[in-house]
């Protein structure tokens, strides 16, 4: 694998962490899990018995609250969890995997240094946090306070929100389809853009009502209690650092 050139600094990296001693817990059956887990399926190294479908206790409670809010508006819908806790080894593996996939899609050699590869690394870095070893700057998912999720019907069929989770590019930005609709003439394209924007905004609304904060570049990523959450909400400190357990 090529050497990573990602810089492990985010706007929230300097926010202090006052760690709360709170364990991870498995997601309850009320929350739909997207299985097989997408990262485990490509070989991400979770280790024996280390489930990715775990989060801090208060984060789980707030997810259930968000689902209640959702079903008050859309009784036939539910939250669908794509990914939750992510150890550093998995973060490292998936950053490399994302770089390789994007290089392959653009016909670029993913191991040889080049300006084109550097551009891919920079773009991937907008969506994937670097696997920083510094405990003062943990990747959000390593804290057990961040979750990637979407919307689904009660039978488990996923709703279309306009782009796959983890898609690299502007299409994943939360307000992408709002901008598309604003510059589109009336027709099927504008109607679809408005539908995707409405679904993304509903997800944002129910998650924010439960206290979560959304990643600025990803419609699917929400946090409660980590540095990203503190930065987005104006909290002077984060509650959760990197989870050190198994």
Secondary structure by P-SEA (a helix, b strand, c coil): ccccccccccccccccccccbbbbbcccccccccccccccccccccccccccccccaaaaaaaaaaaaaaaaccccbbbbbccccccaaaaaaaaaaaaaaaaaaaccccccccaaaaaaaaaaaacccccccccccccccccccbbbccccccccbbbbccccccccccccccaaaaaaaaaccccaaaaaaaaaaaaaaaaaaaaaaaccccccccccccccccaaaaaaaccccccccccccc
